[in-house]
Amino acid sequence: MTPPRGPRAASGAPGSRAASQAPGPRAHRLTPGPHAAFRKASGPRARRLGLALIAAALLAGCATGTTEADPGAPDASSAASGTVASPDPSRAPAGRTPDGTLLVADFGSDTVTFVDPGRDGSGEGGAPIASVKVGTAPYGLVVGEDGRAWVATAEGVAVVDTRQRTRLALIPYATESGPVTTGEYRGGGMGIALAPDGSRVYVGVNVPGEDGTVEVIDTTTREVTGTAQVGMRPFDVDVSPDGREVYATDHDSFDVTAVDADTLKTRRMEVAPYGTEGGLGSWLKPHYAVVRPADGKLLLPFEGERLAVLDPRTGKVTIERMTADTHQHGATLTPDGTLLVVGTGPIGSDDEDPSLTVRAPDGTERVVPLDGPHEDVAVSADGSTAYVTGGFTRDGYWNGITVVDLDDEKSEPVRLTAGNRPLGIAVL
């Protein structure tokens, strides 16, 4: 799925910290499979025929290969992922949770896990310290300045006191999204964000096979106060810097829905730099977005090849080149405007392996190789360290977090075992 985490929870808004999205769980694909030949045969980027054939295969019940799972298929949780690291109670602080602790949404269970990021936040010596039950298959999460986390689960939005590590409430959705399940295409909450002033939470609710919604939650009363219809599978939710608009990244309808925060009126903007052929069988869909504080434009990475820059005022999309050449999901911005994008791995034989793209404001990029599939990313308060979750909702995943030193280009990423299919992540 697919945030600002650090600056991304509410797209850089001052009223929130770290976030999303899931993911996703953001939803997804990875190792080359039988569909890879379609892409190879038609050249590195001409995939339209292959997409149409893949769509047909998926509709016929084919849930293998490199594209996204059939919405009717069971959860792909049988993929090997290694052991789940249980929290060590002896490491849990007696009082308030320390600043800099990581919080991850465990899509593979009904918990969120608090993680000690190790010495100086480097991952060295780090470990999970506590878990809190929140609800089935948690996806995205966002943390406010008051220390409350809002977690999008299949059942409702859980409210967690991160300082005391307890669940305060579970707010049911107003949208009917079907039975509570745990699969990749499960109904319920996905992307989630806070208003800049912390007064409202916005959560994208997936309704399998139909358009989804964005629900508005009053953070004081903890009640749903409004609902707006958006596109299919709202992977990610972001808020404009001034708080006037909410943006749902609609994965299965190739668009972004802008929601007026006051009236809940909506408008849809297509974001499909590769076209929309293939429908549900296409992997070339929008996943996660970040809002650039300087101009309010949305940045949506595609395939490590193209960065779609959407101006929500006009609906116009411009394309900038990217270099990682890998399927991409989670994204966030560092305090200085550097864009971090998670590469989940190849979907075709000519693709590169998983990576973290570090893209400077001037467009220059550094690509950091990652070991195995990853999903989402958060950044430390000082912008020096990235934390990338290993949870994955398709063909593979691993139960941990990769820690990347953004200042030292020669340092090797550190792998920290934590969580159960961890997706959304925040730095407390």
DAMO-V144355 format. One record per helix or strand. SS is the DSSP state (a for helix, b for strand). FROM is the first residue (numbers start at 0). LEN is the number of residues. If there is no record, write none. Layout:
# DAMO-V144355
SS|FROM|LEN  SS|FROM|LEN
This chain:
# DAMO-V144355
a|5|3  b|15|2  b|20|1  a|23|3  a|35|6  a|47|12  a|88|3  b|101|5  b|110|6  a|118|3  b|126|7  b|139|5  b|147|5  b|155|6  b|165|7  b|187|7  b|199|7  b|212|6  b|222|7  b|233|6  b|244|6  a|250|3  b|254|6  b|265|5  a|278|3  b|289|2  b|297|5  b|305|6  b|315|6  b|326|7  b|338|7  b|354|5  b|364|5  b|376|3  b|384|5  b|399|6  b|413|4  b|421|6
